[in-house]
Amino acid sequence: MLDKLRAMAIFASVVQNGSFSRSAEELGITTSAVSQQIRSLETDLGVVLLNRSTRKISLTEPGEVFFERCQNMVKEASIGRAMVEGLRDDMSGTVRLATSPVLALKLIMPCLKIWLSNTPDLSFNLLSDFMHIDLIDRQIDLAVRCSEKRTEAHFDHDELGTIPMMLWGSPEYLKKFGGVLTSKTLDQANLITVDDAKDSYLSRIEVGNKKLRCSSNLATNSPDTAKDLAVNGLGIVKLPLCDVLDEIESGDLVCAAPEIRMSDLCLFIVTLKQSQQPVKIAKAAELIKNYYQNEFFPQMERVKDMLISSNRMYG
């Protein structure tokens, strides 16, 4: 079928140019290749499409009917290509973006203020959920994910940086343990787990390949709820630093076990694998990177420095 469509496009080109040689030059193929395609098309249809002479060509009656259809096919294909290229290069339409509630507030919302003021024709549909959002099912253009590794094989992962994963608790709760937990006293504390799935990285404590024991009588499906429970002195919670920036700066939460250093998380911009991203998607990713490097990352570094200076991070 593809060969027939190609032959139809070549036939339309021959008629429009009035010459096999001019059509061959336009298409970047040889004159003999053009002739072969027209002969093949006529054989397939069982009719003569062109009257040929040494000086010119003309359409037969079947050729006139067929040319109109071939011309329409080429025209529609050209219009379709132009529309797709327009979507690729145009800063208009809609960008569908997915991330977690915390990253939506801390990283994406400031970017939206910049986008919407500079690109009035561009709309954004922001999906915010701590649970995994399927990019294909939800037709997501771009996602910002915080995870242990690249988990989606069919997507491009552009790493923004790493984020420390720590155990956090309220100063009041930690008083009963002398203000800080160690690997030896950790099993005396109550871990507020996020998601009861065994493979959830927010419900297990590991240092290298070693799993540390910790009791738990509270579980929730929301990191925000788990954080609030910890602020209210009901246990400790395992969360990335970016999730507790405000609570650390206000003093509502502190690092509960400075000597326990777990693997950092990676922050990724995730997009569909393709050779060339539409301009609006590439621009959106670029803006997120710039804001991360100039605002979000420095804020995390300030909090890290504060924790280290108070001996509240990594011992």
C-alpha positions as CSV (number, residue, x, y, z in Angstrom):
1,M,0.0,0.0,0.0
2,L,2.8,2.4,0.8
3,D,4.4,1.8,-2.6
4,K,1.1,2.6,-4.3
5,L,0.7,5.9,-2.3
6,R,4.3,6.8,-3.3
7,A,3.5,6.1,-6.9
8,M,0.3,8.2,-6.7
9,A,2.4,11.2,-5.3
10,I,4.9,10.8,-8.2
11,F,2.1,10.7,-10.8
12,A,0.6,13.9,-9.4
13,S,4.1,15.5,-9.6
14,V,4.6,14.4,-13.2
15,V,1.2,16.0,-14.2
16,Q,1.9,19.2,-12.3
17,N,5.4,19.6,-13.8
18,G,4.3,18.4,-17.3
19,S,7.5,16.4,-17.6
20,F,9.1,13.2,-16.3
21,S,12.5,14.9,-16.0
22,R,11.3,18.0,-14.1
23,S,9.4,15.8,-11.7
24,A,12.5,13.6,-11.2
25,E,14.5,16.8,-10.4
26,E,11.9,18.0,-8.0
27,L,11.7,14.6,-6.2
28,G,15.4,14.0,-6.2
29,I,15.2,10.7,-8.1
30,T,16.1,9.5,-11.6
31,T,13.9,10.0,-14.6
32,S,13.9,6.2,-15.2
33,A,12.6,5.7,-11.6
34,V,9.8,8.1,-12.3
35,S,8.9,6.2,-15.5
36,Q,9.0,2.9,-13.6
37,Q,6.6,4.2,-10.9
38,I,4.1,5.4,-13.5
39,R,4.2,2.1,-15.5
40,S,3.8,0.2,-12.3
41,L,0.8,2.3,-11.3
42,E,-0.8,1.9,-14.8
43,T,-0.3,-1.9,-14.6
44,D,-1.8,-2.1,-11.2
45,L,-4.9,-0.1,-12.2
46,G,-5.2,-1.8,-15.7
47,V,-5.5,1.6,-17.5
48,V,-3.3,4.1,-19.3
49,L,-3.1,7.3,-17.3
50,L,-0.8,9.4,-19.5
51,N,-0.5,9.8,-23.3
52,R,3.2,10.1,-24.0
53,S,5.0,11.7,-26.9
54,T,8.6,12.8,-27.5
55,R,7.7,16.4,-26.7
56,K,4.9,16.3,-24.1
57,I,2.5,14.3,-22.0
58,S,-1.3,14.6,-21.5
59,L,-3.9,12.9,-19.4
60,T,-6.2,10.2,-20.6
61,E,-9.8,10.3,-19.4
62,P,-9.0,7.8,-16.5
63,G,-5.9,9.8,-15.8
64,E,-7.9,13.0,-15.3
65,V,-10.2,11.4,-12.8
66,F,-7.3,9.7,-11.0
67,F,-5.1,12.9,-11.0
68,E,-7.7,14.9,-9.1
69,R,-7.8,12.2,-6.3
70,C,-3.9,12.0,-6.2
71,Q,-3.7,15.8,-6.1
72,N,-6.1,15.9,-3.2
73,M,-4.1,13.2,-1.4
74,V,-0.8,15.1,-1.7
75,K,-2.5,18.4,-0.7
76,E,-4.0,16.8,2.5
77,A,-0.7,15.2,3.4
78,S,1.0,18.6,3.0
79,I,-1.6,20.3,5.2
80,G,-1.3,17.6,7.8
81,R,2.5,17.9,7.9
82,A,2.2,21.7,8.2
83,M,-0.2,21.4,11.1
84,V,2.1,18.9,12.9
85,E,5.1,21.2,12.3
86,G,3.1,24.1,13.6
87,L,2.3,22.2,16.8
88,R,5.9,21.2,17.1
89,D,7.2,24.8,16.8
90,D,4.2,26.8,18.2
91,M,4.1,28.1,21.7
92,S,0.4,27.6,21.9
93,G,-2.0,24.8,22.8
94,T,-1.8,22.8,26.0
95,V,1.0,21.3,28.0
96,R,-0.1,18.4,30.3
97,L,2.3,18.1,33.3
98,A,2.3,15.6,36.2
99,T,4.2,15.7,39.5
100,S,3.7,15.3,43.2
101,P,1.8,17.8,45.4
102,V,5.0,19.0,47.0
103,L,6.9,19.5,43.8
104,A,3.8,21.1,42.2
105,L,3.8,23.7,45.0
106,K,7.6,24.2,45.4
107,L,8.9,23.8,41.9
108,I,6.2,23.9,39.3
109,M,3.9,26.7,40.6
110,P,6.7,29.4,40.5
111,C,7.4,28.2,36.9
112,L,3.7,28.5,36.0
113,K,3.7,32.2,37.0
114,I,6.6,32.8,34.5
115,W,5.0,30.7,31.7
116,L,1.6,32.2,31.9
117,S,2.9,35.8,31.9
118,N,5.1,35.2,28.9
119,T,3.1,32.8,26.8
120,P,-0.5,33.9,26.9
121,D,-1.5,31.4,24.2
122,L,-0.2,28.5,26.1
123,S,-2.4,26.5,28.6
124,F,-1.3,24.1,31.3
125,N,-3.1,21.1,32.7
126,L,-1.4,20.2,36.0
127,L,-2.0,16.7,37.5
128,S,-0.8,16.5,41.0
129,D,-0.7,13.2,42.9
130,F,1.8,11.4,45.0
131,M,0.8,8.1,43.4
132,H,2.4,7.1,40.0
133,I,0.6,8.8,37.1
134,D,0.8,6.8,33.9
135,L,2.1,9.2,31.2
136,I,0.6,7.4,28.2
137,D,-2.8,6.6,29.7
138,R,-3.2,10.2,30.9
139,Q,-1.6,11.8,27.8
140,I,1.1,13.5,29.8
141,D,3.7,15.6,27.9
142,L,6.1,16.1,30.8
143,A,6.5,14.8,34.4
144,V,8.7,15.7,37.3
145,R,9.4,12.6,39.4
146,C,11.4,11.9,42.5
147,S,12.5,8.3,42.6
148,E,15.3,5.9,43.5
149,K,16.2,5.2,39.9
150,R,15.0,5.5,36.3
151,T,11.9,3.4,36.4
152,E,10.2,4.0,33.0
153,A,12.2,2.4,30.3
154,H,10.2,3.9,27.4
155,F,10.8,7.5,28.4
156,D,13.7,10.0,28.5
157,H,14.9,10.9,32.0
158,D,16.7,14.2,32.4
159,E,18.2,14.2,35.9
160,L,17.9,17.5,37.7
161,G,19.8,16.5,40.8
162,T,19.7,14.3,44.0
163,I,17.7,14.9,47.1
164,P,18.6,13.5,50.6
165,M,16.3,11.0,52.1
166,M,16.1,11.2,55.8
167,L,14.0,10.3,58.9
168,W,12.2,13.2,60.4
169,G,10.4,13.8,63.7
170,S,9.2,16.6,66.0
171,P,11.6,17.8,68.7
172,E,8.9,17.0,71.3
173,Y,8.6,13.4,70.1
174,L,12.4,12.9,70.0
175,K,12.8,14.1,73.6
176,K,11.9,10.6,74.8
177,F,15.0,9.3,73.0
178,G,17.3,11.9,74.2
179,G,16.7,14.2,71.2
180,V,18.0,11.8,68.6
181,L,17.7,8.2,67.3
182,T,20.5,5.9,66.5
183,S,20.5,2.6,64.6
184,K,20.5,0.9,68.1
185,T,17.4,2.8,69.4
186,L,15.5,3.1,66.1
187,D,13.4,0.0,66.8
188,Q,12.0,1.9,69.8
189,A,10.4,4.6,67.6
190,N,7.2,4.5,65.7
191,L,7.6,4.8,61.9
192,I,4.6,6.4,60.2
193,T,4.6,4.5,56.9
194,V,3.4,5.9,53.6
195,D,1.6,3.3,51.5
196,D,1.5,-0.1,53.0
197,A,3.0,-1.7,49.9
198,K,6.1,-3.7,50.8
199,D,8.2,-2.2,47.9
200,S,7.3,1.4,48.8
201,Y,10.6,3.3,49.5
202,L,8.7,5.4,52.0
203,S,7.8,2.4,54.2
204,R,11.2,0.7,54.6
205,I,14.5,1.9,56.1
206,E,17.6,0.6,54.5
207,V,21.3,1.6,54.8
208,G,23.1,0.0,51.8
209,N,21.8,-3.5,51.7
210,K,20.9,-3.6,55.4
211,K,17.3,-3.2,56.4
212,L,16.8,-1.6,59.8
213,R,13.9,-2.6,62.1
214,C,11.4,-0.1,63.2
215,S,7.9,-0.6,64.7
216,S,4.9,1.0,63.1
217,N,1.3,1.4,64.1
218,L,0.4,4.3,61.7
219,A,0.1,4.1,57.9
220,T,-1.4,6.5,55.4
221,N,-1.6,6.8,51.6
222,S,-0.4,10.4,51.7
223,P,3.1,11.8,52.4
224,D,1.5,15.1,53.4
225,T,-0.7,13.3,56.0
226,A,2.3,11.3,57.3
227,K,4.3,14.6,57.6
228,D,1.4,16.2,59.6
229,L,1.3,13.1,61.9
230,A,5.0,13.5,62.5
231,V,4.7,17.2,63.2
232,N,2.0,16.3,65.8
233,G,4.4,14.0,67.6
234,L,2.9,10.6,66.6
235,G,6.1,9.1,65.2
236,I,8.9,9.6,62.7
237,V,8.5,9.7,59.0
238,K,10.8,8.9,56.1
239,L,10.6,11.6,53.4
240,P,12.9,13.4,51.0
241,L,14.3,16.8,52.1
242,C,12.3,18.7,49.5
243,D,9.0,17.5,51.2
244,V,9.9,19.0,54.6
245,L,11.7,22.3,53.8
246,D,9.1,24.5,55.4
247,E,8.8,22.3,58.5
248,I,12.6,22.2,59.0
249,E,12.9,26.0,58.7
250,S,10.0,26.5,61.1
251,G,11.5,24.0,63.6
252,D,8.4,21.7,63.5
253,L,10.5,18.8,62.3
254,V,14.2,17.9,62.7
255,C,16.4,15.1,61.4
256,A,15.5,12.2,63.7
257,A,18.5,10.0,63.1
258,P,21.5,12.0,61.8
259,E,23.9,9.0,61.8
260,I,21.6,6.9,59.5
261,R,22.4,7.9,55.9
262,M,20.1,6.4,53.3
263,S,20.4,6.5,49.5
264,D,19.5,9.8,48.0
265,L,16.6,10.1,45.6
266,C,16.9,11.4,42.0
267,L,14.8,14.2,40.7
268,F,13.9,13.7,37.0
269,I,12.2,15.4,34.2
270,V,10.4,12.6,32.3
271,T,9.3,12.9,28.7
272,L,8.3,10.6,25.9
273,K,11.2,9.2,23.9
274,Q,11.4,11.0,20.6
275,S,14.1,12.6,18.4
276,Q,12.7,16.1,18.6
277,Q,10.4,17.4,21.3
278,P,7.8,20.1,20.5
279,V,9.2,23.5,21.3
280,K,6.7,24.1,24.0
281,I,7.7,20.9,25.8
282,A,11.4,21.7,25.4
283,K,10.9,25.2,26.7
284,A,8.9,24.0,29.7
285,A,11.6,21.5,30.6
286,E,14.2,24.3,30.2
287,L,12.3,26.6,32.5
288,I,12.0,23.9,35.2
289,K,15.8,23.2,35.0
290,N,16.6,26.9,35.4
291,Y,14.3,27.4,38.3
292,Y,15.6,24.2,40.0
293,Q,19.2,25.4,39.6
294,N,18.7,29.0,40.6
295,E,16.0,28.8,43.3
296,F,14.9,25.3,44.4
297,F,18.4,23.7,44.7
298,P,19.9,26.7,46.6
299,Q,16.9,26.5,49.1
300,M,17.6,22.8,49.7
301,E,21.3,23.6,50.2
302,R,20.6,26.3,52.7
303,V,18.5,23.9,54.8
304,K,21.1,21.2,54.5
305,D,23.8,23.6,55.7
306,M,21.6,24.6,58.6
307,L,21.1,20.9,59.6
308,I,24.8,20.1,59.2
309,S,25.8,23.2,61.3
310,S,23.4,22.0,64.1
311,N,24.8,18.5,63.9
312,R,21.4,17.4,62.7
313,M,22.4,15.7,59.4
314,Y,24.8,12.8,58.9
315,G,26.0,13.0,62.5
